[in-house]
Amino acid sequence: MISLIQGKVISKTLNELVVMTSGGVGYRLRTSPSASVLATVGSEICLETYLAVKEDAMDLFGFGSVAEKELFKSFLTVSGVGPKTALHLLDLGSVEEISLAIVRGDIDYLTKVSGIGKKTAERIVVDLKSKLKETRSINLDVSAGKHVASGLEDVIDALETLGYSSSQAREVVKKLDPKDKTSEQLLREALQRIK
């Protein structure tokens, strides 16, 4: 299996890269958001990869970190979640944010992904909750975690309502310190940063 690609970025679209290795072979990779951010055309890149083999195709997926690749592989263990859906799940945020949402059982967060309904989201939570607690060592005060997360989710929802993309909103919210702040204060701070 191809588990790592290193080479020069030949072309880039929103979620795909073509990487030319030093051996002269070009690989097309479907990429996670963090892998796309790392890539610029003409520069060298090294990505963790996962090769999905089907009867009629072989798709190569690229990731910006080992943790992201491991979360992607965890999603694949859930019935009804294929590689493309697993990649879309990574659009929700950082590995930590997604893992925290699963551990909290946040179904609404997971159903924001196209193709993930309530039943599939519930299956993801049931199948991965304990596994993620162990492997990611997530130590939560659940009530405090829910309160902080809901305030940040409110800010993300508000930014999306104002016309910002989900990825823009989540990127800005990552930089906010929610401690002792209301959703309104966080939204004002986010709007100042997003301009």
Long-range contacts (C-beta under 8 A, 24 or more apart in sequence): 1-51, 2-27, 2-49, 2-51, 2-60, 3-48, 3-49, 3-50, 4-46, 4-47, 4-48, 4-49, 5-29, 5-45, 5-46, 5-47, 5-49, 5-60, 5-62, 6-44, 6-45, 6-46, 6-47, 7-44, 7-45, 8-42, 8-43, 8-44, 8-45, 9-39, 9-40, 9-41, 9-42, 9-43, 9-44, 9-45, 10-41, 11-41, 12-36, 12-39, 12-40, 12-41, 15-87, 17-45, 17-47, 17-62, 19-45, 19-47, 19-62, 27-60, 28-60, 29-60, 29-61, 29-62, 30-59, 30-60, 30-61, 30-62, 30-83, 30-84, 30-87, 31-61, 31-62, 31-63, 32-61, 32-62, 32-63, 32-64, 32-68, 32-72, 32-87, 32-90, 32-91, 33-90, 33-91, 33-167, 34-63, 34-64, 34-65, 34-68, 34-90, 34-94, 35-62, 35-63, 35-64, 35-68, 37-64, 38-64, 50-83, 52-83, 59-83, 61-87, 63-90, 65-95, 67-95, 68-95, 70-135, 71-95, 71-98, 71-99, 74-128, 74-131, 74-132, 75-124, 75-128, 77-127, 77-128, 78-120, 78-123, 78-124, 78-127, 78-128, 79-123, 79-127, 80-120, 80-123, 81-120, 81-124, 85-113, 85-115, 85-116, 88-113, 88-114, 88-115, 88-116, 89-113, 89-116, 89-124, 91-166, 91-167, 92-166, 92-170, 93-170, 93-174, 94-174, 95-136, 96-136, 97-170, 97-174, 99-132, 99-136, 99-138, 100-138, 100-140, 100-145, 100-149, 101-149, 102-128, 102-129, 102-132, 103-129, 103-132, 103-133, 103-136, 103-138, 103-140, 104-140, 104-142, 104-145, 104-146, 104-149, 105-129, 106-149, 109-153, 112-166, 148-178, 148-179, 151-178, 151-181, 151-182, 151-183, 151-186, 152-176, 152-178, 152-186, 154-183, 154-186, 154-187, 155-183, 155-186, 155-187, 155-190, 158-183, 158-187, 159-187, 159-190, 159-191, 159-194, 164-194, 168-194, 169-194
